[in-house]
Amino acid sequence: MKALVTGASRGIGEAIAQALAREGYDLYLTCDRTFDLLQRVADDIRTAYAVNVIPIEADMSDEADVESLFEQIGELDLLVNNAGISYIGLLQDMSMHEWQRVMNVNLNSAFLTCRAALKLMIPQQQGRIINISSIWGETGASMEVAYSASKGGLNAFTRALAKEVAPCNIQVNAIACGVIDTEMNRHLSTEEMASIVEEIPADRLGLPSEVAALAVSLADAPAYLTGQVVTIDGGFT
């Protein structure tokens, strides 16, 4: 089995890569600006699980980079679209370039990778695609309008693509993450984090390993499960 995980140098992406390797997947792993970290992740996985791991530096929002990436992939069973960025701030202070960057990385990258992956999956009449989304794509978050919009678009993309490729036995689902303990949330102060945790019934942040466990479950789920946005948020929403 072969899987591609984007944004795999740390956090949720790294945890998913580790979990898939544990299941015996050979891996293609990408990142954009933290390739040293990605190489260390790849080395650790090879040592721990004796699977093939190919780390690749690529901007998943760049069409040429994605095309170059897929030239190295002969077959693919699972695509995990995890690459993503956030922007914290008022909408009126956001530049067009900053808005477009969020959309490119969080949404356009899924279009590019899915388009390329389907060229491999459709002929083999099987495949799985998992998009890593956010609860803010459903509920919206103040000070994160662009991020929320990009994840809302990713959710709609997931549901629509699932219908399109279901006749080819390809399942497309998304994981809507709540507040997970990753670097993306390290900008929050101790007081802000405590306030958020108070609102979470589970009384804690989620762990990347918990998201990874859900991703593995979706990768092995019944084929009839498709077009779903599965929430993991400790009861927050």
LINLIN-V283621 format. One record per pair of residues at least 6 apart in sequence whose ideal C-beta (glycine too) atoms are under 6 Angstrom apart, sorted by the first residue. I is the first residue (numbers start at 1). J is the second residue. Records with the same first field share a line. If there is no record, write none. Layout:
I: J ; J
This chain:
1: 25 ; 77
2: 26 ; 75 ; 76 ; 77
3: 20 ; 25 ; 27 ; 78
4: 28 ; 79
5: 13 ; 16 ; 17 ; 29 ; 80
6: 30 ; 60 ; 81 ; 82 ; 83
7: 13 ; 82 ; 83
8: 14 ; 17 ; 29
9: 31 ; 34 ; 37 ; 38
10: 37
11: 182 ; 208
12: 82 ; 208 ; 211
13: 82
14: 41
15: 208 ; 209 ; 212
16: 80 ; 212 ; 215
17: 27 ; 29
19: 212 ; 216
21: 45 ; 49 ; 51
26: 51 ; 52
27: 53
28: 54 ; 73
29: 38 ; 55
30: 56 ; 58
31: 38
32: 59
35: 57
38: 55
39: 55
42: 53 ; 55
45: 53
46: 53
56: 69
58: 65 ; 69
59: 65
60: 83 ; 109
61: 104 ; 105 ; 108 ; 109
63: 112
66: 112 ; 116
70: 116
75: 120
76: 117 ; 120
78: 128 ; 219
79: 117 ; 129
80: 130
81: 110 ; 113 ; 131
82: 132
83: 109
84: 106
85: 105
86: 147 ; 184
87: 98 ; 102 ; 146
88: 143
91: 145
99: 146
102: 146 ; 150
103: 150
106: 150
107: 150 ; 153 ; 154
110: 131 ; 154
121: 127 ; 170
122: 168
125: 168 ; 169
126: 169
127: 170
128: 171 ; 219
129: 172
130: 173 ; 215 ; 218
131: 154 ; 158 ; 174
132: 175
133: 151 ; 154 ; 155 ; 174 ; 176
134: 151 ; 176 ; 177
135: 176 ; 178 ; 233 ; 237
136: 144 ; 148 ; 151
137: 151 ; 152 ; 155
139: 237
140: 148
141: 148
155: 174 ; 229
158: 172 ; 174
159: 227
161: 172
162: 172 ; 226 ; 227
166: 226
171: 226
172: 226
173: 218 ; 228
174: 229
175: 214 ; 230
176: 229 ; 231
177: 211
178: 206 ; 233 ; 234 ; 236
179: 196 ; 205
180: 206
181: 205 ; 207
200: 234 ; 236
201: 235
202: 234 ; 235
206: 234
214: 232
